[in-house]
Amino acid sequence: MKILVTGSTGQLGTDLVRCLGTLSLASESHEIIGATRKELDITNNEKALEYFKKHSYDAVINAAAYTNVDKCETDFDNVFLVNAIGPRNLAIASYKYGFKLIHISTDYVFDGKNPEGYYEFDQPNPINKYAITKFAGEEYVKRHCTQYFIIRTSWLYGKHGKNFVKTMLTLSESRDEIKVVNDQTGSPTFSEDLVDFISRIITTEKYGIYHFSNSGSCTWHEFAKEIFKITNKVITVHPISTEEFNAPAPRPQYSILNNYMAKLEFNHESRHWKEALEYFLIKNTN
């Protein structure tokens, strides 16, 4: 397959370009091409259609996103362009030029009121502007093309880009105690595990919405403590409430994803978040 990755310099996009063609489950014939915004502006429908008229792909993975949740509260127009209009334009191009579209979405489309976690068929109810735009992007994809995979993921981390794990490790270099929120619960996801799942589904026609995270769940406070435990860092982690943290954008209290469709359609069981985290940290800190 010839596969284009948008947002190719971001956290997930970098891993997709670097790893997707080399995974054991991926065909050796896969050709992975990364596109920056300069090369392909997905927010401009005319330019996007012109790009795909010149370049032919079997599949496009949309990893481009505006992900600064707090900044989204005050920059809504730009956020909507990237997170909603961009996926719409890719969906229109997908329908017109016949390529599969894999769109990456988020656990934040849910309101966080269900401590049992969310299934693919549960009704989203976003509570911040970032989540509103991501849900709008999902709706546009479903409306404008038929060959789509929407993958919702959560608490993503990896070697590239900004993420919670890297932030905690950086803070531990200059502090001996930190405060971390302890009343938001979700499922951390290692980016390379998500790439592996994408490699499983991209050659199929089992279209629809999928949830993918590592199994198990924790609070941000528990996540931080596990990071320091694995890396043998002596640092005191104080639990605080969301209210005490006082972030501009509201967050869902529970955003656990149940990977129901991945198991049902692909018999795929993701490894526990602690196992994935240990693998990542040992691989990247030694």
DOVEX-112041 format. One line per field, with one value per residue (C-alpha): x, y, z; residue number from 1. Coordinates in steps of 0.02 Angstrom, whole numbers, plus 50000, padded with zeros to 5 digits. Layout:
<atoms>
east	c(X,...) .
north	c(Y,...) .
up	c(Z,...) .
num	c(NUM,...) .
</atoms>
This chain:
<atoms>
east	c(50000,50049,50003,50006,50023,49964,50037,50193,50307,50195,50202,50099,50138,50325,50301,50184,50313,50454,50371,50219,50314,50430,50306,50296,50111,50139,50173,50347,50265,50197,50264,50243,50247,50238,50157,50184,50057,50166,50151,49967,49854,49706,49610,49594,49473,49526,49711,49678,49579,49714,49846,49754,49719,49908,49954,49874,49865,49785,49759,49779,49807,49755,49867,49859,49773,49771,49797,49832,49671,49681,49732,49585,49469,49527,49579,49420,49421,49594,49556,49397,49490,49619,49514,49349,49367,49530,49452,49301,49413,49506,49341,49281,49445,49431,49260,49314,49482,49446,49574,49542,49541,49605,49560,49631,49511,49505,49429,49384,49230,49143,49083,49172,49022,49035,49165,49144,49219,49154,49115,49123,48933,48911,48849,48984,48951,49104,49131,49272,49309,49448,49328,49189,49300,49363,49185,49138,49284,49216,49043,49114,49212,49058,48954,49070,49156,49124,49297,49343,49416,49393,49511,49484,49636,49683,49827,49950,50137,50293,50468,50420,50324,50255,50169,50140,50280,50411,50345,50358,50536,50587,50510,50599,50767,50741,50614,50599,50410,50267,50077,49974,49786,49710,49526,49535,49543,49591,49697,49875,49921,50095,50106,50196,50058,49932,50037,50038,49848,49834,49945,49818,49665,49728,49732,49553,49381,49312,49267,49194,49237,49369,49436,49619,49714,49823,49718,49687,49661,49735,49731,49863,49935,49950,50024,50158,50202,50225,50340,50453,50445,50506,50644,50699,50675,50650,50516,50361,50200,50061,49882,49774,49599,49551,49480,49646,49741,49624,49654,49560,49473,49363,49416,49311,49324,49321,49381,49421,49405,49339,49424,49270,49276,49463,49431,49273,49338,49523,49536,49658,49698,49810,49943,49922,49973,50104,50187,50189,50256,50396,50445,50448,50547,50677,50699,50716,50802,50944) .
north	c(50000,50180,50271,50458,50521,50698,50782,50681,50783,50765,50635,50499,50552,50531,50354,50311,50364,50280,50118,50077,50004,49900,49812,49624,49636,49766,49714,49749,49835,49975,50145,50272,50456,50599,50765,50926,51068,51162,51017,50981,51107,51000,51154,51218,51112,51172,51146,50975,50916,50984,50888,50723,50750,50750,50615,50443,50345,50186,50258,50421,50424,50590,50620,50809,50894,51048,50964,51104,51077,51235,51348,51280,51375,51542,51496,51410,51462,51391,51236,51204,51225,51092,50970,50978,51060,50966,50793,50850,50897,50731,50638,50729,50687,50506,50489,50573,50485,50318,50305,50237,50368,50328,50473,50487,50552,50561,50496,50676,50667,50590,50689,50577,50533,50344,50262,50096,50170,50201,50088,50137,50146,50259,50434,50569,50726,50840,50963,51073,51160,51041,50895,50986,51008,50828,50763,50877,50803,50628,50679,50755,50597,50488,50606,50629,50462,50275,50198,50263,50206,50325,50278,50358,50349,50420,50490,50459,50460,50409,50460,50611,50770,50834,50714,50680,50553,50669,50814,50712,50657,50836,50900,50764,50834,50996,50955,50835,50853,50892,50903,50796,50781,50628,50638,50610,50429,50362,50237,50284,50232,50198,50272,50122,50006,50118,50111,49921,49920,50035,49913,49776,49867,49971,49828,49774,49840,49826,50010,50104,50175,50091,50127,50093,50117,50007,49905,49953,50128,50251,50432,50556,50546,50356,50372,50492,50380,50231,50333,50376,50200,50123,50254,50243,50428,50486,50618,50652,50659,50753,50716,50868,50892,50957,51109,51143,51124,51256,51224,51337,51190,51065,50883,50725,50639,50466,50440,50255,50177,50000,49923,49821,49828,49791,49630,49586,49618,49581,49477,49610,49626,49773,49752,49832,50014,49973,49844,49964,50106,49998,49943,50124,50192,50053,50069,50259,50302,50174) .
up	c(50000,49973,50133,50170,50349,50388,50542,50507,50621,50774,50911,50827,50649,50677,50743,50599,50470,50566,50616,50510,50363,50472,50587,50567,50526,50391,50214,50150,50002,50112,50059,50200,50153,50278,50235,50330,50329,50205,50083,50117,50202,50250,50311,50131,50032,49860,49895,49972,49821,49705,49804,49792,49608,49582,49709,49721,49886,49947,50121,50217,50405,50480,50630,50611,50758,50868,51037,51162,51259,51363,51219,51120,51237,51167,50989,50932,50748,50716,50818,50718,50554,50600,50702,50607,50435,50401,50426,50323,50177,50188,50191,50036,49948,50008,49928,49768,49743,49825,49965,50140,50278,50453,50568,50744,50876,51064,51226,51266,51153,51305,51456,51583,51690,51667,51782,51687,51529,51354,51207,51024,51014,51166,51129,51139,51239,51233,51377,51312,51147,51097,51116,51024,50872,50877,50883,50739,50642,50674,50612,50453,50416,50437,50330,50183,50151,50166,50179,50352,50516,50661,50803,50972,51084,51255,51356,51215,51246,51153,51106,51002,51036,51200,51319,51504,51524,51453,51557,51718,51677,51640,51803,51902,51848,51942,52079,52223,52238,52119,52121,52003,51977,52059,52012,51823,51768,51597,51502,51451,51273,51205,51030,50954,51014,50925,50767,50780,50790,50640,50543,50582,50518,50373,50247,50290,50248,50424,50426,50572,50744,50854,51027,51061,51222,51328,51449,51630,51697,51820,51876,51819,51995,51984,51811,51875,52022,51906,51793,51940,52009,51845,51823,52005,52034,52213,52203,52307,52206,52296,52240,52201,52133,51961,52049,52134,51969,51895,51709,51586,51499,51591,51580,51589,51758,51679,51501,51501,51328,51312,51159,51115,50924,50917,51012,50917,50741,50759,50918,50978,51163,51205,51339,51509,51523,51656,51543,51395,51503,51572,51397,51336,51483,51485,51297,51299,51463,51466) .
num	c(1,2,3,4,5,6,7,8,9,10,11,12,13,14,15,16,17,18,19,20,21,22,23,24,25,26,27,28,29,30,31,32,33,34,35,36,37,38,39,40,41,42,43,44,45,46,47,48,49,50,51,52,53,54,55,56,57,58,59,60,61,62,63,64,65,66,67,68,69,70,71,72,73,74,75,76,77,78,79,80,81,82,83,84,85,86,87,88,89,90,91,92,93,94,95,96,97,98,99,100,101,102,103,104,105,106,107,108,109,110,111,112,113,114,115,116,117,118,119,120,121,122,123,124,125,126,127,128,129,130,131,132,133,134,135,136,137,138,139,140,141,142,143,144,145,146,147,148,149,150,151,152,153,154,155,156,157,158,159,160,161,162,163,164,165,166,167,168,169,170,171,172,173,174,175,176,177,178,179,180,181,182,183,184,185,186,187,188,189,190,191,192,193,194,195,196,197,198,199,200,201,202,203,204,205,206,207,208,209,210,211,212,213,214,215,216,217,218,219,220,221,222,223,224,225,226,227,228,229,230,231,232,233,234,235,236,237,238,239,240,241,242,243,244,245,246,247,248,249,250,251,252,253,254,255,256,257,258,259,260,261,262,263,264,265,266,267,268,269,270,271,272,273,274,275,276,277,278,279,280,281,282,283,284,285,286) .
</atoms>
